[in-house]
Amino acid sequence: MTQHTPLKDRWAAKVDFRGPNDCWEWQASISSGGYGHIGDDYCGRLLTAHRVAWQIYHGNIPEKMYVLHSCDNTLCVNPAHLFLGTQTDNMHDMVQKGRHRRGRVNATHCPYGHEYTEQNTLYEKIRNGRSTMRRCKMCRKIDKRTWR
C-alpha cells in the first residue's frame, strides 16, 4: 500500500513563507493564468494553491464562492491576504483595481496584478516590428517557468 504525503505538507513545502503581512509566494507549478497549482493525489485534479491555503487555514469554501486576493498577487498564498467573495465581487474588485480590459492601456498594474515599475517593466517589439508592447517582467518570468 502506497503512503501519500498529506496535501497540507506538500503545499507547505512549495511556499516561500515570509512575515505575517508579506506575500507568501508559491514556488512550484503555475497555471497559464498565473496562479499556483498543486495536484490532488486522491482525485488526480489540479487545485489552485490559494484555494488550498484557504482550506488549510479557514476550512471549506462555500459553494459558488471564490477565494480572492487583497494583495492582487496571483502567486500569493498568505491566508491573511485572501478573502471570500462571489463572482460579482471578483469582477468589481478587478474593475476597481484597473485589471479589466478597458483599463489596461494606462493601468498601473499588469492584468495579473503586478505593479508596472521601472524595474518590473519591459517594452517588447510586437511581431510586426512597428509597435512595442509593455510587459511585466514578473509575468514573463512566470511564462518562462510555465513553458519549461
C-alpha positions in Angstrom: 0.0 0.0 0.0 1.4 3.4 -1.0 1.7 6.1 1.6 0.5 9.5 0.4 2.0 12.7 1.8 -0.8 14.9 3.1 -1.8 17.8 0.8 -1.1 20.2 3.6 2.5 19.1 3.9 3.1 19.0 0.1 1.5 22.5 -0.1 3.8 23.9 2.7 6.9 22.5 1.0 6.2 24.7 -2.0 5.6 28.1 -0.3 8.1 30.8 0.5 6.9 31.7 4.0 7.7 35.3 4.9 6.4 37.7 7.5 2.7 37.6 8.5 1.9 40.7 6.5 4.1 39.8 3.4 3.0 37.8 0.4 3.9 34.1 0.7 4.7 33.3 -2.9 4.1 29.9 -4.5 7.3 28.3 -5.6 6.1 25.4 -7.8 3.9 24.8 -10.8 2.0 27.8 -12.2 -1.1 27.8 -14.4 -1.3 29.8 -17.6 -3.4 32.3 -15.7 -0.5 33.0 -13.3 -1.9 31.1 -10.3 0.0 28.4 -8.4 -1.4 24.9 -8.6 -0.9 21.6 -7.0 -2.1 18.1 -7.8 -4.6 16.3 -5.6 -3.2 12.7 -5.1 -6.7 11.3 -4.4 -8.7 12.6 -7.3 -6.0 13.5 -9.8 -7.2 17.1 -10.3 -5.1 20.2 -10.2 -6.1 22.6 -7.3 -5.2 26.2 -7.1 -2.7 26.9 -4.4 -4.5 29.9 -2.9 -7.8 27.9 -2.6 -5.8 25.1 -0.8 -4.3 27.8 1.5 -7.8 29.0 2.4 -9.0 25.4 3.1 -5.9 24.7 5.3 -6.3 27.8 7.4 -10.0 28.6 7.3 -11.8 25.4 6.3 -14.2 24.6 3.4 -15.0 27.1 0.7 -18.8 27.5 0.4 -20.3 26.6 -2.9 -20.2 29.3 -5.6 -17.7 31.3 -3.6 -14.3 32.5 -4.9 -11.1 33.0 -2.9 -9.9 36.5 -3.8 -6.5 38.2 -3.2 -6.5 41.6 -1.4 -2.8 41.9 -2.5 -3.5 41.2 -6.2 -0.5 38.9 -6.3 -1.8 35.7 -8.0 1.1 33.7 -6.6 0.4 34.8 -3.0 -1.0 32.1 -0.7 -0.9 34.0 2.6 -4.3 33.4 4.2 -4.2 36.9 5.6 -4.3 38.2 2.0 -7.2 36.0 1.0 -10.9 36.6 1.3 -14.1 35.0 0.1 -16.3 36.6 -2.5 -18.8 36.0 -5.2 -18.0 36.2 -9.0 -19.6 39.6 -8.9 -17.3 40.7 -6.0 -14.3 39.4 -8.1 -15.4 41.4 -11.1 -16.0 44.6 -9.0 -12.5 44.1 -7.4 -10.9 43.7 -10.9 -12.5 46.9 -12.3 -11.7 48.9 -9.1 -8.1 47.9 -9.3 -7.8 48.6 -13.1 -7.3 45.0 -14.2 -10.2 44.9 -16.7 -9.5 45.0 -20.4 -10.6 48.6 -20.9 -8.3 49.7 -18.1 -5.1 48.0 -19.4 -3.7 50.7 -21.6 -2.9 53.2 -18.8 -3.1 50.7 -15.9 -0.6 50.9 -13.1 -0.6 47.1 -12.8 -0.4 44.3 -15.3 -3.5 42.1 -15.9 -2.3 39.7 -13.2 -1.9 42.5 -10.6 1.9 43.1 -10.7 2.8 46.8 -10.5 4.4 48.4 -13.6 7.5 49.9 -12.1 10.7 50.8 -13.9 12.3 47.7 -12.5 9.4 45.4 -13.5 8.5 46.7 -17.0 9.8 45.6 -20.4 9.0 47.1 -23.7 9.0 44.4 -26.4 8.6 44.7 -30.1 5.4 43.1 -31.5 6.0 40.7 -34.4 5.1 43.3 -37.0 8.2 45.3 -35.7 6.4 48.6 -35.8 4.8 48.6 -32.4 6.0 48.0 -28.8 4.1 46.3 -26.0 4.5 47.0 -22.3 5.2 43.7 -20.5 5.5 42.8 -16.8 8.9 41.2 -16.0 7.3 39.0 -13.3 4.7 37.6 -15.8 7.5 37.0 -18.3 9.4 35.0 -15.6 6.2 33.1 -14.8 5.6 32.4 -18.5 9.2 31.1 -18.9 8.8 28.9 -15.8 5.5 27.5 -17.0 6.9 26.9 -20.5 9.7 24.8 -19.2 
